[in-house]
């Protein structure tokens, strides 16, 4: 799924995908290293809970927009509240067009070429 989302974003938006990682620990390392503007974060990750990951990302990169992504709405629970640190949370059922609309709403300025 991660590969399909990455390909779709690269093919249909002006945004550059800097990397894809397998877990929350790697996400923090890569995002800090790459100085990302936006992070798509799976809500169900190995090694580190997504809420812990978001909290650590917020402390290191407060300007970053973070979109949570889940396989189903049943996974969401309390993770959609503003206090969790996510700017938006989507499910696979929302579809890729909703993902693009969310990215455009969160990042209205086009990235520099």
NUMI-340211 format. One record per residue: residue in one letter; chain; x, y, z of N, C-alpha, C, O in turn. Coordinates in nm, 4 decimals, padded with zeros to 6 digits. Example, Ala and Ser with C-alpha at 12.3 -4.5 7.8 and 13.67 -1.06 7.14 Angstrom:
% NUMI-340211
+---+---+----------+----------+----------+----------+----------+----------+----------+----------+----------+----------+----------+----------+
| r | c |     n_px |     n_py |     n_pz |    ca_px |    ca_py |    ca_pz |     c_px |     c_py |     c_pz |     o_px |     o_py |     o_pz |
+---+---+----------+----------+----------+----------+----------+----------+----------+----------+----------+----------+----------+----------+
| a | A |  01.3190 | -00.5690 |  00.7800 |  01.2300 | -00.4500 |  00.7800 |  01.3200 | -00.3300 |  00.7800 |  01.4236 | -00.3319 |  00.8465 |
| s | A |  01.2850 | -00.2250 |  00.7080 |  01.3670 | -00.1060 |  00.7140 |  01.2900 |  00.0030 |  00.7870 |  01.3409 |  00.1138 |  00.8039 |
+---+---+----------+----------+----------+----------+----------+----------+----------+----------+----------+----------+----------+----------+
END
This chain:
% NUMI-340211
+---+---+----------+----------+----------+----------+----------+----------+----------+----------+----------+----------+----------+----------+
| r | c |     n_px |     n_py |     n_pz |    ca_px |    ca_py |    ca_pz |     c_px |     c_py |     c_pz |     o_px |     o_py |     o_pz |
+---+---+----------+----------+----------+----------+----------+----------+----------+----------+----------+----------+----------+----------+
| x | A |  00.0826 | -00.1197 |  00.0000 |  00.0000 |  00.0000 |  00.0000 |  00.0868 |  00.1258 |  00.0000 |  00.0581 |  00.2218 | -00.0715 |
| x | A |  00.1921 |  00.1247 |  00.0799 |  00.2797 |  00.2413 |  00.0906 |  00.3374 |  00.2790 | -00.0465 |  00.3437 |  00.3968 | -00.0816 |
| x | A |  00.3789 |  00.1786 | -00.1225 |  00.4344 |  00.2030 | -00.2553 |  00.3320 |  00.2631 | -00.3503 |  00.3646 |  00.3516 | -00.4294 |
| x | A |  00.2092 |  00.2158 | -00.3427 |  00.1030 |  00.2678 | -00.4289 |  00.0716 |  00.4140 | -00.3957 |  00.0526 |  00.4957 | -00.4858 |
| x | A |  00.0664 |  00.4459 | -00.2683 |  00.0402 |  00.5840 | -00.2269 |  00.1543 |  00.6746 | -00.2725 |  00.1311 |  00.7836 | -00.3247 |
| x | A |  00.2763 |  00.6287 | -00.2526 |  00.3923 |  00.7076 | -00.2951 |  00.3865 |  00.7336 | -00.4460 |  00.4029 |  00.8472 | -00.4904 |
| x | A |  00.3632 |  00.6290 | -00.5237 |  00.3576 |  00.6436 | -00.6689 |  00.2464 |  00.7403 | -00.7086 |  00.2664 |  00.8256 | -00.7951 |
| x | A |  00.1308 |  00.7277 | -00.6468 |  00.0181 |  00.8152 | -00.6787 |  00.0522 |  00.9613 | -00.6487 |  00.0246 |  01.0489 | -00.7306 |
| x | A |  00.1107 |  00.9878 | -00.5345 |  00.1471 |  01.1251 | -00.4985 |  00.2474 |  01.1819 | -00.5986 |  00.2322 |  01.2949 | -00.6450 |
| x | A |  00.3486 |  01.1043 | -00.6312 |  00.4504 |  01.1517 | -00.7253 |  00.3932 |  01.1734 | -00.8659 |  00.4355 |  01.2645 | -00.9370 |
| x | A |  00.2980 |  01.0902 | -00.9050 |  00.2422 |  01.0980 | -01.0405 |  00.1360 |  01.2063 | -01.0565 |  00.1155 |  01.2561 | -01.1672 |
| x | A |  00.0682 |  01.2434 | -00.9481 | -00.0472 |  01.3319 | -00.9619 | -00.0354 |  01.4656 | -00.8892 | -00.1254 |  01.5490 | -00.9001 |
| x | A |  00.0721 |  01.4877 | -00.8163 |  00.0887 |  01.6138 | -00.7441 |  00.2288 |  01.6684 | -00.7684 |  00.3152 |  01.5973 | -00.8196 |
| x | A |  00.2516 |  01.7944 | -00.7320 |  00.3855 |  01.8509 | -00.7456 |  00.4774 |  01.8163 | -00.6280 |  00.5924 |  01.8602 | -00.6243 |
| x | A |  00.4279 |  01.7387 | -00.5334 |  00.5055 |  01.7087 | -00.4140 |  00.6094 |  01.6004 | -00.4389 |  00.5853 |  01.5051 | -00.5131 |
| x | A |  00.7230 |  01.6160 | -00.3772 |  00.8308 |  01.5191 | -00.3879 |  00.8279 |  01.4305 | -00.2639 |  00.8242 |  01.4808 | -00.1516 |
| x | A |  00.8296 |  01.3009 | -00.2834 |  00.8335 |  01.2063 | -00.1725 |  00.9799 |  01.1842 | -00.1382 |  01.0581 |  01.1403 | -00.2226 |
| x | A |  01.0168 |  01.2144 | -00.0145 |  01.1589 |  01.2041 |  00.0204 |  01.1983 |  01.0631 |  00.0610 |  01.3132 |  01.0243 |  00.0401 |
| x | A |  01.1084 |  00.9858 |  00.1175 |  01.1432 |  00.8497 |  00.1562 |  01.0212 |  00.7777 |  00.2110 |  00.9187 |  00.8390 |  00.2408 |
| x | A |  01.0342 |  00.6481 |  00.2233 |  00.9325 |  00.5646 |  00.2871 |  01.0063 |  00.4749 |  00.3844 |  01.1113 |  00.4195 |  00.3517 |
| x | A |  00.9516 |  00.4607 |  00.5034 |  01.0158 |  00.3796 |  00.6064 |  00.9163 |  00.2793 |  00.6624 |  00.7962 |  00.2876 |  00.6367 |
| x | A |  00.9681 |  00.1846 |  00.7394 |  00.8853 |  00.0745 |  00.7885 |  00.8287 |  00.0920 |  00.9289 |  00.7347 |  00.0220 |  00.9664 |
| x | A |  00.8843 |  00.1840 |  01.0067 |  00.8412 |  00.1928 |  01.1465 |  00.8565 |  00.3350 |  01.1993 |  00.9159 |  00.4206 |  01.1338 |
| x | A |  00.8020 |  00.3592 |  01.3185 |  00.8035 |  00.4919 |  01.3790 |  00.9418 |  00.5432 |  01.4123 |  00.9684 |  00.6624 |  01.3968 |
| x | A |  01.0294 |  00.4572 |  01.4573 |  01.1660 |  00.4981 |  01.4914 |  01.2365 |  00.5481 |  01.3657 |  01.3015 |  00.6526 |  01.3685 |
| x | A |  01.2241 |  00.4748 |  01.2567 |  01.2845 |  00.5158 |  01.1295 |  01.2199 |  00.6434 |  01.0767 |  01.2874 |  00.7272 |  01.0168 |
| x | A |  01.0901 |  00.6584 |  01.0986 |  01.0194 |  00.7781 |  01.0532 |  01.0762 |  00.9028 |  01.1202 |  01.0987 |  01.0042 |  01.0541 |
| x | A |  01.0988 |  00.8959 |  01.2485 |  01.1546 |  01.0107 |  01.3211 |  01.2942 |  01.0428 |  01.2686 |  01.3259 |  01.1589 |  01.2429 |
| x | A |  01.3763 |  00.9415 |  01.2530 |  01.5126 |  00.9611 |  01.2040 |  01.5124 |  01.0241 |  01.0644 |  01.5805 |  01.1240 |  01.0416 |
| x | A |  01.4364 |  00.9662 |  00.9714 |  01.4330 |  01.0149 |  00.8336 |  01.3739 |  01.1556 |  00.8247 |  01.4278 |  01.2405 |  00.7537 |
| x | A |  01.2651 |  01.1810 |  00.8950 |  01.2008 |  01.3122 |  00.8887 |  01.2920 |  01.4206 |  00.9432 |  01.2974 |  01.5307 |  00.8883 |
| x | A |  01.3630 |  01.3907 |  01.0496 |  01.4564 |  01.4864 |  01.1081 |  01.5729 |  01.5113 |  01.0133 |  01.6163 |  01.6251 |  00.9955 |
| x | A |  01.6220 |  01.4068 |  00.9541 |  01.7347 |  01.4154 |  00.8609 |  01.6963 |  01.4888 |  00.7322 |  01.7720 |  01.5735 |  00.6848 |
| x | A |  01.5820 |  01.4578 |  00.6763 |  01.5400 |  01.5129 |  00.5476 |  01.4728 |  01.6496 |  00.5597 |  01.4567 |  01.7194 |  00.4596 |
| x | A |  01.4337 |  01.6882 |  00.6804 |  01.3633 |  01.8144 |  00.7038 |  01.2384 |  01.8237 |  00.6170 |  01.2208 |  01.9187 |  00.5407 |
| x | A |  01.1530 |  01.7243 |  00.6300 |  01.0297 |  01.7151 |  00.5519 |  00.9326 |  01.8261 |  00.5882 |  00.9389 |  01.8823 |  00.6975 |
| x | A |  00.8435 |  01.8570 |  00.4963 |  00.7347 |  01.9514 |  00.5214 |  00.6055 |  01.8799 |  00.5555 |  00.5160 |  01.9374 |  00.6175 |
| x | A |  00.5963 |  01.7544 |  00.5149 |  00.4754 |  01.6758 |  00.5333 |  00.5134 |  01.5308 |  00.5590 |  00.6057 |  01.4777 |  00.4973 |
| x | A |  00.4416 |  01.4681 |  00.6501 |  00.4659 |  01.3274 |  00.6799 |  00.3327 |  01.2531 |  00.6749 |  00.2352 |  01.2936 |  00.7383 |
| x | A |  00.3298 |  01.1436 |  00.5985 |  00.2169 |  01.0516 |  00.6005 |  00.2566 |  00.9385 |  00.6925 |  00.3580 |  00.8725 |  00.6697 |
| x | A |  00.1794 |  00.9157 |  00.7942 |  00.2176 |  00.8206 |  00.8970 |  00.1090 |  00.7152 |  00.9152 | -00.0064 |  00.7472 |  00.9439 |
| x | A |  00.1475 |  00.5901 |  00.8982 |  00.0536 |  00.4812 |  00.9204 |  00.0202 |  00.4758 |  01.0694 |  00.1093 |  00.4865 |  01.1536 |
| x | A | -00.1069 |  00.4593 |  01.1017 | -00.1461 |  00.4544 |  01.2425 | -00.1079 |  00.3238 |  01.3099 | -00.1030 |  00.3160 |  01.4326 |
| x | A | -00.0812 |  00.2225 |  01.2309 | -00.0448 |  00.0925 |  01.2850 |  00.0973 |  00.0590 |  01.2393 |  00.1189 |  00.0140 |  01.1268 |
| x | A |  00.1939 |  00.0820 |  01.3291 |  00.3349 |  00.0635 |  01.2942 |  00.4051 | -00.0267 |  01.3949 |  00.3683 | -00.0311 |  01.5122 |
| x | A |  00.5065 | -00.0986 |  01.3477 |  00.5866 | -00.1781 |  01.4410 |  00.6863 | -00.0900 |  01.5179 |  00.7118 |  00.0239 |  01.4789 |
| x | A |  00.7402 | -00.1415 |  01.6234 |  00.8450 | -00.0818 |  01.7073 |  00.8021 |  00.0343 |  01.7937 |  00.8514 |  00.0492 |  01.9055 |
| x | A |  00.7112 |  00.1174 |  01.7449 |  00.6738 |  00.2344 |  01.8230 |  00.5329 |  00.2771 |  01.7846 |  00.5012 |  00.2892 |  01.6663 |
| x | A |  00.4503 |  00.2995 |  01.8826 |  00.3131 |  00.3429 |  01.8637 |  00.3089 |  00.4739 |  01.7843 |  00.3959 |  00.5595 |  01.8006 |
| x | A |  00.2076 |  00.4891 |  01.6984 |  00.1982 |  00.6097 |  01.6164 |  00.1780 |  00.7358 |  01.7002 |  00.2251 |  00.8428 |  01.6617 |
| x | A |  00.1089 |  00.7256 |  01.8140 |  00.0907 |  00.8437 |  01.8991 |  00.2232 |  00.8887 |  01.9620 |  00.2475 |  01.0085 |  01.9762 |
| x | A |  00.3071 |  00.7945 |  01.9988 |  00.4407 |  00.8276 |  02.0495 |  00.5228 |  00.8911 |  01.9374 |  00.5918 |  00.9908 |  01.9586 |
| x | A |  00.5147 |  00.8328 |  01.8190 |  00.5889 |  00.8847 |  01.7041 |  00.5466 |  01.0275 |  01.6722 |  00.6321 |  01.1135 |  01.6510 |
| x | A |  00.4161 |  01.0545 |  01.6684 |  00.3673 |  01.1897 |  01.6395 |  00.4150 |  01.2874 |  01.7456 |  00.4574 |  01.3982 |  01.7127 |
| x | A |  00.4090 |  01.2492 |  01.8698 |  00.4543 |  01.3363 |  01.9780 |  00.6023 |  01.3726 |  01.9622 |  00.6407 |  01.4886 |  01.9772 |
| x | A |  00.6834 |  01.2733 |  01.9322 |  00.8264 |  01.2995 |  01.9129 |  00.8519 |  01.3836 |  01.7883 |  00.9370 |  01.4726 |  01.7899 |
| x | A |  00.7793 |  01.3562 |  01.6812 |  00.7937 |  01.4378 |  01.5602 |  00.7553 |  01.5827 |  01.5871 |  00.8243 |  01.6745 |  01.5428 |
| x | A |  00.6465 |  01.6035 |  01.6588 |  00.6023 |  01.7402 |  01.6931 |  00.7077 |  01.8148 |  01.7750 |  00.7289 |  01.9344 |  01.7552 |
| x | A |  00.7734 |  01.7442 |  01.8666 |  00.8746 |  01.8110 |  01.9486 |  00.9994 |  01.8465 |  01.8674 |  01.0644 |  01.9473 |  01.8951 |
| x | A |  01.0331 |  01.7651 |  01.7681 |  01.1523 |  01.7888 |  01.6864 |  01.1243 |  01.8777 |  01.5648 |  01.2099 |  01.9564 |  01.5243 |
| x | A |  01.0065 |  01.8654 |  01.5075 |  00.9703 |  01.9364 |  01.3840 |  00.8295 |  01.9953 |  01.3971 |  00.7358 |  01.9457 |  01.3345 |
| x | A |  00.8140 |  02.0993 |  01.4769 |  00.6791 |  02.1510 |  01.5044 |  00.6057 |  02.2058 |  01.3829 |  00.4827 |  02.2106 |  01.3835 |
| x | A |  00.6768 |  02.2471 |  01.2790 |  00.6136 |  02.3047 |  01.1598 |  00.5590 |  02.2000 |  01.0631 |  00.4792 |  02.2329 |  00.9753 |
| x | A |  00.6003 |  02.0767 |  01.0778 |  00.5651 |  01.9701 |  00.9842 |  00.4159 |  01.9378 |  00.9922 |  00.3580 |  01.9323 |  01.1007 |
| x | A |  00.3555 |  01.9170 |  00.8769 |  00.2174 |  01.8697 |  00.8711 |  00.2221 |  01.7174 |  00.8768 |  00.3025 |  01.6548 |  00.8078 |
| x | A |  00.1364 |  01.6582 |  00.9584 |  00.1350 |  01.5134 |  00.9753 | -00.0052 |  01.4601 |  00.9479 | -00.1025 |  01.4982 |  01.0129 |
| x | A | -00.0121 |  01.3710 |  00.8497 | -00.1379 |  01.3076 |  00.8132 | -00.1299 |  01.1605 |  00.8529 | -00.0415 |  01.0881 |  00.8072 |
| x | A | -00.2212 |  01.1173 |  00.9369 | -00.2300 |  00.9772 |  00.9746 | -00.3081 |  00.9011 |  00.8694 | -00.4035 |  00.9528 |  00.8113 |
| x | A | -00.2669 |  00.7792 |  00.8460 | -00.3305 |  00.6964 |  00.7446 | -00.3590 |  00.5607 |  00.8065 | -00.2713 |  00.5012 |  00.8692 |
| x | A | -00.4803 |  00.5117 |  00.7896 | -00.5205 |  00.3866 |  00.8517 | -00.5871 |  00.2934 |  00.7514 | -00.6496 |  00.3380 |  00.6552 |
| x | A | -00.5730 |  00.1654 |  00.7750 | -00.6376 |  00.0660 |  00.6893 | -00.7896 |  00.0696 |  00.7044 | -00.8623 |  00.0413 |  00.6092 |
| x | A | -00.8371 |  00.1042 |  00.8231 | -00.9824 |  00.1090 |  00.8437 | -01.0182 |  00.2096 |  00.9508 | -00.9350 |  00.2460 |  01.0339 |
| x | A | -01.1423 |  00.2542 |  00.9484 | -01.1880 |  00.3519 |  01.0477 | -01.1909 |  00.2918 |  01.1878 | -01.1883 |  00.3655 |  01.2864 |
| x | A | -01.1964 |  00.1597 |  01.1981 | -01.1949 |  00.0950 |  01.3300 | -01.0622 |  00.1187 |  01.4020 | -01.0574 |  00.1155 |  01.5249 |
| x | A | -00.9548 |  00.1423 |  01.3271 | -00.8237 |  00.1680 |  01.3865 | -00.8114 |  00.3079 |  01.4450 | -00.7206 |  00.3339 |  01.5238 |
| x | A | -00.9005 |  00.3976 |  01.4081 | -00.8825 |  00.5377 |  01.4430 | -00.8958 |  00.5660 |  01.5915 | -00.8101 |  00.6328 |  01.6494 |
| x | A | -01.0006 |  00.5169 |  01.6534 | -01.0191 |  00.5403 |  01.7962 | -01.0074 |  00.6869 |  01.8307 | -01.0726 |  00.7707 |  01.7685 |
| x | A | -00.9240 |  00.7197 |  01.9307 | -00.9057 |  00.8575 |  01.9752 | -00.7952 |  00.9298 |  01.8997 | -00.7595 |  01.0418 |  01.9362 |
| x | A | -00.7414 |  00.8697 |  01.7975 | -00.6271 |  00.9286 |  01.7290 | -00.6648 |  01.0469 |  01.6403 | -00.5757 |  01.1137 |  01.5880 |
| x | A | -00.7911 |  01.0744 |  01.6220 | -00.8316 |  01.1853 |  01.5371 | -00.8478 |  01.3156 |  01.6134 | -00.8731 |  01.4186 |  01.5508 |
| x | A | -00.8346 |  01.3162 |  01.7424 | -00.8513 |  01.4391 |  01.8186 | -00.7312 |  01.5318 |  01.7976 | -00.6194 |  01.4846 |  01.7771 |
| x | A | -00.7539 |  01.6631 |  01.8025 | -00.6451 |  01.7582 |  01.7793 | -00.5281 |  01.7417 |  01.8774 | -00.4141 |  01.7733 |  01.8435 |
| x | A | -00.5557 |  01.6934 |  01.9963 | -00.4509 |  01.6777 |  02.0973 | -00.3468 |  01.5717 |  02.0599 | -00.2381 |  01.5696 |  02.1176 |
| x | A | -00.3778 |  01.4859 |  01.9666 | -00.2841 |  01.3792 |  01.9318 | -00.1687 |  01.4275 |  01.8459 | -00.0656 |  01.3607 |  01.8389 |
| x | A | -00.1834 |  01.5419 |  01.7802 | -00.0759 |  01.5949 |  01.6984 | -00.0914 |  01.5753 |  01.5494 | -00.0139 |  01.6313 |  01.4719 |
| x | A | -00.1897 |  01.4972 |  01.5068 | -00.2147 |  01.4798 |  01.3646 | -00.2875 |  01.6030 |  01.3103 | -00.3755 |  01.6576 |  01.3768 |
| x | A | -00.2512 |  01.6461 |  01.1906 | -00.3238 |  01.7541 |  01.1246 | -00.4476 |  01.7005 |  01.0549 | -00.5452 |  01.7733 |  01.0367 |
| x | A | -00.4444 |  01.5746 |  01.0160 | -00.5584 |  01.5079 |  00.9538 | -00.5369 |  01.3576 |  00.9667 | -00.4238 |  01.3107 |  00.9788 |
| x | A | -00.6460 |  01.2837 |  00.9641 | -00.6385 |  01.1373 |  00.9657 | -00.7349 |  01.0846 |  00.8605 | -00.8518 |  01.1229 |  00.8572 |
| x | A | -00.6847 |  00.9965 |  00.7745 | -00.7633 |  00.9385 |  00.6661 | -00.7574 |  00.7866 |  00.6745 | -00.6693 |  00.7295 |  00.7388 |
| x | A | -00.8523 |  00.7233 |  00.6088 | -00.8502 |  00.5779 |  00.5975 | -00.8386 |  00.5397 |  00.4504 | -00.8572 |  00.6231 |  00.3618 |
| x | A | -00.8080 |  00.4145 |  00.4261 | -00.8039 |  00.3652 |  00.2884 | -00.9375 |  00.3891 |  00.2189 | -00.9412 |  00.4150 |  00.0986 |
| x | A | -01.0458 |  00.3808 |  00.2931 | -01.1787 |  00.3994 |  00.2354 | -01.2006 |  00.5422 |  00.1868 | -01.2855 |  00.5660 |  00.1009 |
| x | A | -01.1243 |  00.6380 |  00.2414 | -01.1371 |  00.7770 |  00.1961 | -01.0891 |  00.7923 |  00.0524 | -01.1363 |  00.8800 | -00.0201 |
| x | A | -00.9967 |  00.7085 |  00.0116 | -00.9485 |  00.7107 | -00.1263 | -00.8341 |  00.8074 | -00.1488 | -00.8087 |  00.8973 | -00.0688 |
| x | A | -00.7667 |  00.7862 | -00.2592 | -00.6495 |  00.8669 | -00.2918 | -00.6869 |  01.0100 | -00.3301 | -00.6088 |  01.1022 | -00.3068 |
| x | A | -00.8054 |  01.0296 | -00.3884 | -00.8452 |  01.1662 | -00.4233 | -00.8645 |  01.2500 | -00.2965 | -00.8327 |  01.3689 | -00.2957 |
| x | A | -00.9161 |  01.1893 | -00.1901 | -00.9305 |  01.2597 | -00.0618 | -00.7933 |  01.2893 | -00.0019 | -00.7740 |  01.3939 |  00.0601 |
| x | A | -00.6980 |  01.1981 | -00.0200 | -00.5615 |  01.2220 |  00.0263 | -00.5031 |  01.3445 | -00.0440 | -00.4453 |  01.4314 |  00.0213 |
| x | A | -00.5175 |  01.3520 | -00.1751 | -00.4654 |  01.4667 | -00.2503 | -00.5343 |  01.5957 | -00.2060 | -00.4678 |  01.6979 | -00.1892 |
| x | A | -00.6655 |  01.5928 | -00.1871 | -00.7385 |  01.7116 | -00.1404 | -00.6877 |  01.7553 | -00.0034 | -00.6731 |  01.8748 |  00.0224 |
| x | A | -00.6608 |  01.6593 |  00.0841 | -00.6082 |  01.6903 |  00.2176 | -00.4689 |  01.7504 |  00.2076 | -00.4390 |  01.8479 |  00.2764 |
| x | A | -00.3836 |  01.6940 |  00.1234 | -00.2482 |  01.7479 |  00.1053 | -00.2545 |  01.8922 |  00.0555 | -00.1816 |  01.9785 |  00.1046 |
| x | A | -00.3407 |  01.9177 | -00.0410 | -00.3534 |  02.0533 | -00.0951 | -00.4065 |  02.1511 |  00.0093 | -00.3649 |  02.2669 |  00.0127 |
| x | A | -00.4982 |  02.1051 |  00.0946 | -00.5517 |  02.1915 |  00.1999 | -00.4444 |  02.2226 |  00.3052 | -00.4359 |  02.3352 |  00.3542 |
| x | A | -00.3644 |  02.1242 |  00.3389 | -00.2610 |  02.1428 |  00.4402 | -00.1393 |  02.2179 |  00.3868 | -00.0711 |  02.2882 |  00.4615 |
| x | A | -00.1127 |  02.2027 |  00.2576 |  00.0074 |  02.2597 |  00.1960 | -00.0327 |  02.3436 |  00.0750 | -00.0024 |  02.3062 | -00.0383 |
| x | A | -00.1001 |  02.4559 |  00.0969 | -00.1517 |  02.5342 | -00.0170 | -00.0432 |  02.5911 | -00.1072 | -00.0669 |  02.6127 | -00.2260 |
| x | A |  00.0749 |  02.6155 | -00.0529 |  00.1837 |  02.6655 | -00.1351 |  00.2502 |  02.5477 | -00.2062 |  00.2803 |  02.4456 | -00.1443 |
| x | A |  00.2723 |  02.5630 | -00.3352 |  00.3402 |  02.4577 | -00.4100 |  00.4864 |  02.4528 | -00.3703 |  00.5470 |  02.5561 | -00.3416 |
| x | A |  00.5435 |  02.3327 | -00.3686 |  00.6845 |  02.3212 | -00.3338 |  00.7718 |  02.3914 | -00.4372 |  00.7360 |  02.4010 | -00.5546 |
| x | A |  00.8857 |  02.4397 | -00.3919 |  00.9799 |  02.5064 | -00.4809 |  01.0426 |  02.4057 | -00.5767 |  01.0732 |  02.2930 | -00.5378 |
| x | A |  01.0614 |  02.4461 | -00.7005 |  01.1237 |  02.3568 | -00.7984 |  01.2731 |  02.3672 | -00.7891 |  01.3444 |  02.2997 | -00.8634 |
+---+---+----------+----------+----------+----------+----------+----------+----------+----------+----------+----------+----------+----------+
END
